[in-house]
Amino acid sequence: MNCFSFDIETVPDVEFGKLALGMEGIEDEKVANAMTFLHQQATGSDFLPLHKHRVVAISVALRQGNSFRVWSLGDEDADEAEIVRRFFDGIDRYTPDLVSWNGGGFDLPVLHYRALRHGIQAPRYWETGEHDRDFKWNNYLSRFHWRHMDLMDILSNYNPRGRAKLDEIATLLGFPGKLGMSGDRVWDKYQAGGIKEIRDYCETDVLNTWLVYLRFEHMRGNLDDADLEREMTLVRSTLEGMGEAHIDEFLAAWPAA
């Protein structure tokens, strides 16, 4: 298994807002508020279009060989270009299967725009068979291929009425779900200098996604009962050895079966 789940956290791209709205020299909070207000007036939604998001954290859970790891890309002071580049470099290096929750609807389109913004090359990710025939019928870009599995999309049978929140599905399956933090608090936390808390939250979302993925693989017959137990044990033992407060909180909320 060479596979990783991923999740991103974003804030309003206030630099874009300053340019688009002629608000150079205005403080970030006021620009973000103006961006949100104008979009809400136009659409009724306060959720900004994907090209107006800036990535502040990317976390991944990597299953490779006999190992399992979970971490956030780059250091806490890494800029957006570095962490986005690291994400696509990982795909170029490992060619993993990608697992997400709403990654096709949010995370990947945001990453496309940000990679474009920063001039980041990602030839393996964009491969569709021109240079590697294995990618013609199984690539990262097609909604119905398996090289990227958007679990929210797949489990809903690609039906918007069937979509569910990761937190609720994780809870349904006995996993921790969200532990106090949520995506709508990221901007406030970011303004307060809480990048570590954002990264920690992102890592727990990645863990929930990975655990749901293992149950999905069991459901579709790629893991038998013994395989599933072994994979769950590997995750638990890895987390127990990390010695980090947010991981310990996750473990405490994940009772042993």
C-alpha positions as CSV (number, residue, x, y, z in Angstrom):
1,M,0.0,0.0,0.0
2,N,1.4,3.4,-1.1
3,C,-1.3,5.8,-0.2
4,F,-1.9,9.0,1.7
5,S,-4.9,10.9,2.9
6,F,-4.7,14.7,2.9
7,D,-6.5,17.8,4.0
8,I,-5.9,21.5,3.7
9,E,-6.8,24.5,5.8
10,T,-7.3,27.9,4.2
11,V,-7.9,31.6,5.0
12,P,-9.1,34.4,2.7
13,D,-6.5,35.5,0.2
14,V,-6.4,39.1,1.4
15,E,-3.6,40.0,-1.0
16,F,-5.9,39.1,-3.9
17,G,-8.7,41.1,-2.1
18,K,-6.6,44.2,-1.8
19,L,-5.8,44.1,-5.5
20,A,-9.3,43.2,-6.7
21,L,-11.1,45.7,-4.4
22,G,-8.5,48.5,-4.5
23,M,-7.9,48.1,-0.7
24,E,-4.1,48.4,-0.7
25,G,-2.9,49.6,2.7
26,I,-6.1,48.4,4.5
27,E,-5.6,45.9,7.4
28,D,-6.2,42.2,6.6
29,E,-9.2,41.7,8.7
30,K,-11.2,44.5,7.1
31,V,-10.2,43.2,3.6
32,A,-11.4,39.7,4.5
33,N,-14.6,41.1,5.9
34,A,-15.2,43.1,2.7
35,M,-14.5,40.1,0.5
36,T,-17.0,38.0,2.5
37,F,-19.6,40.7,2.6
38,L,-19.6,41.3,-1.1
39,H,-19.7,37.6,-1.9
40,Q,-22.6,37.1,0.5
41,Q,-24.5,40.0,-1.0
42,A,-24.0,38.6,-4.5
43,T,-24.7,34.9,-3.8
44,G,-26.3,34.6,-0.3
45,S,-23.3,32.5,0.9
46,D,-20.4,33.7,3.0
47,F,-18.1,30.9,1.7
48,L,-15.6,32.5,-0.6
49,P,-15.0,31.1,-4.1
50,L,-12.2,28.6,-4.2
51,H,-9.7,30.9,-6.1
52,K,-10.0,33.4,-3.2
53,H,-8.6,31.0,-0.6
54,R,-5.0,30.8,0.6
55,V,-3.5,27.6,2.0
56,V,-2.1,27.8,5.5
57,A,-1.8,24.1,6.3
58,I,-1.6,20.8,4.5
59,S,-1.6,17.6,6.5
60,V,-1.1,14.1,5.2
61,A,-1.2,10.5,6.5
62,L,1.1,8.3,4.6
63,R,0.9,4.5,4.5
64,Q,4.0,3.1,2.8
65,G,5.7,-0.3,3.1
66,N,5.3,-1.3,6.8
67,S,5.0,2.2,8.1
68,F,2.3,4.8,8.8
69,R,3.0,8.5,9.4
70,V,0.9,11.6,10.0
71,W,2.4,15.1,9.8
72,S,1.9,18.6,8.4
73,L,4.0,19.7,5.5
74,G,6.7,22.3,6.1
75,D,7.5,24.1,9.4
76,E,5.1,26.3,11.2
77,D,6.7,29.4,9.5
78,A,6.7,27.9,6.0
79,D,5.0,30.1,3.4
80,E,2.2,28.9,1.2
81,A,4.4,28.2,-1.9
82,E,6.6,25.9,0.1
83,I,3.8,23.7,1.6
84,V,2.0,23.5,-1.8
85,R,5.2,22.6,-3.5
86,R,5.9,19.9,-0.9
87,F,2.4,18.4,-1.6
88,F,3.0,18.1,-5.3
89,D,6.6,17.0,-4.9
90,G,5.3,14.1,-2.7
91,I,3.1,13.0,-5.5
92,D,6.0,13.2,-8.0
93,R,8.1,11.2,-5.7
94,Y,5.8,8.4,-4.5
95,T,2.9,8.4,-7.0
96,P,0.6,7.4,-4.2
97,D,-3.1,6.8,-4.3
98,L,-4.7,9.9,-2.8
99,V,-7.6,9.8,-0.3
100,S,-9.7,12.8,0.8
101,W,-13.0,13.9,2.1
102,N,-14.4,16.5,-0.4
103,G,-10.9,16.8,-2.0
104,G,-12.4,16.9,-5.5
105,G,-14.8,19.6,-4.5
106,F,-12.5,21.8,-2.4
107,D,-8.9,20.8,-1.6
108,L,-7.6,19.9,-5.0
109,P,-9.2,22.9,-6.9
110,V,-7.8,25.2,-4.3
111,L,-4.4,23.6,-4.7
112,H,-4.6,23.9,-8.5
113,Y,-5.1,27.7,-8.2
114,R,-2.4,28.1,-5.6
115,A,0.1,26.0,-7.6
116,L,-0.7,28.2,-10.6
117,R,-0.3,31.3,-8.5
118,H,3.2,30.2,-7.4
119,G,4.5,28.7,-10.6
120,I,4.7,25.2,-9.1
121,Q,5.2,22.3,-11.5
122,A,3.5,19.0,-10.9
123,P,3.9,16.8,-14.0
124,R,3.0,13.5,-12.3
125,Y,-0.2,14.9,-10.8
126,W,-1.3,16.3,-14.2
127,E,-0.4,13.1,-16.1
128,T,-3.3,11.6,-18.1
129,G,-1.6,9.1,-20.3
130,E,0.5,11.2,-22.6
131,H,3.8,10.1,-21.1
132,D,2.7,7.1,-18.9
133,R,0.0,4.8,-20.4
134,D,-0.9,3.6,-16.9
135,F,-2.5,7.0,-16.2
136,K,-4.8,7.0,-19.2
137,W,-7.5,5.0,-17.4
138,N,-6.5,5.8,-13.9
139,N,-5.3,9.3,-13.1
140,Y,-5.6,11.9,-10.4
141,L,-7.9,14.2,-12.4
142,S,-10.9,12.0,-13.4
143,R,-13.8,12.0,-10.9
144,F,-14.4,8.3,-11.5
145,H,-10.9,7.0,-11.4
146,W,-9.3,5.5,-8.3
147,R,-5.9,7.2,-8.1
148,H,-7.7,9.9,-6.1
149,M,-10.6,8.7,-3.9
150,D,-12.8,11.5,-2.7
151,L,-14.7,9.5,-0.1
152,M,-17.5,12.0,0.3
153,D,-18.2,11.9,-3.4
154,I,-17.9,8.1,-3.7
155,L,-19.9,7.2,-0.6
156,S,-22.7,9.6,-1.7
157,N,-22.8,7.8,-5.1
158,Y,-21.8,11.1,-6.7
159,N,-25.2,12.5,-5.5
160,P,-25.3,15.9,-3.8
161,R,-28.2,14.8,-1.7
162,G,-26.2,11.9,-0.3
163,R,-23.2,14.0,0.9
164,A,-22.3,13.9,4.5
165,K,-19.8,15.7,6.8
166,L,-16.6,13.9,7.7
167,D,-17.2,14.6,11.4
168,E,-20.5,12.8,11.3
169,I,-19.3,9.8,9.4
170,A,-16.3,9.5,11.7
171,T,-18.6,9.6,14.7
172,L,-21.0,7.1,13.0
173,L,-18.1,4.6,12.7
174,G,-16.8,5.2,16.3
175,F,-13.9,7.4,15.4
176,P,-13.2,10.7,17.2
177,G,-14.5,13.2,14.7
178,K,-13.8,16.9,15.4
179,L,-12.3,17.7,18.8
180,G,-13.4,21.3,19.5
181,M,-11.9,23.0,16.4
182,S,-13.7,23.5,13.1
183,G,-13.0,24.9,9.7
184,D,-15.0,28.1,10.3
185,R,-12.7,29.0,13.2
186,V,-9.5,28.8,11.1
187,W,-9.4,32.5,10.1
188,D,-9.8,33.8,13.6
189,K,-7.2,31.3,14.9
190,Y,-4.8,32.3,12.1
191,Q,-5.2,36.0,12.9
192,A,-4.4,35.2,16.6
193,G,-1.2,33.5,15.5
194,G,-2.5,30.0,16.2
195,I,-0.9,28.2,13.2
196,K,0.1,25.2,15.4
197,E,-3.5,24.7,16.5
198,I,-4.6,24.9,12.9
199,R,-2.0,22.3,11.9
200,D,-3.0,20.0,14.8
201,Y,-6.6,20.3,13.7
202,C,-5.7,19.5,10.1
203,E,-3.8,16.4,11.3
204,T,-6.8,15.0,13.2
205,D,-9.0,15.5,10.1
206,V,-6.5,13.6,8.1
207,L,-6.6,10.8,10.7
208,N,-10.4,10.6,10.6
209,T,-10.3,10.5,6.8
210,W,-7.7,7.7,6.9
211,L,-9.7,5.6,9.4
212,V,-12.9,6.0,7.3
213,Y,-10.9,5.0,4.3
214,L,-9.8,1.7,6.0
215,R,-13.4,0.9,6.7
216,F,-14.2,1.7,3.1
217,E,-11.5,-0.7,1.8
218,H,-12.9,-3.4,4.1
219,M,-16.4,-2.8,2.8
220,R,-15.3,-3.2,-0.8
221,G,-13.2,-6.3,-0.1
222,N,-9.7,-5.0,-0.4
223,L,-9.1,-5.7,3.3
224,D,-10.4,-8.7,5.1
225,D,-11.1,-8.7,8.9
226,A,-7.6,-9.5,9.8
227,D,-6.2,-6.9,7.4
228,L,-8.4,-4.2,8.9
229,E,-7.5,-5.1,12.4
230,R,-3.8,-5.0,11.5
231,E,-4.1,-1.6,9.8
232,M,-6.1,-0.1,12.8
233,T,-3.4,-1.5,15.2
234,L,-0.7,0.1,13.1
235,V,-2.4,3.5,13.2
236,R,-3.0,3.3,16.9
237,S,0.5,2.1,17.8
238,T,2.0,4.9,15.6
239,L,-0.1,7.5,17.3
240,E,0.8,6.2,20.8
241,G,4.5,6.7,19.9
242,M,4.2,10.3,18.8
243,G,3.8,11.9,22.2
244,E,1.9,15.0,21.0
245,A,-1.0,16.5,23.0
246,H,-3.5,16.7,20.1
247,I,-2.7,13.1,19.1
248,D,-3.1,11.9,22.7
249,E,-6.5,13.7,22.7
250,F,-7.4,11.9,19.5
251,L,-6.5,8.5,21.0
252,A,-8.4,9.2,24.2
253,A,-11.5,9.8,22.0
254,W,-11.0,6.6,20.0
255,P,-11.8,3.7,22.3
256,A,-10.3,0.4,21.4
257,A,-12.7,-2.0,19.8
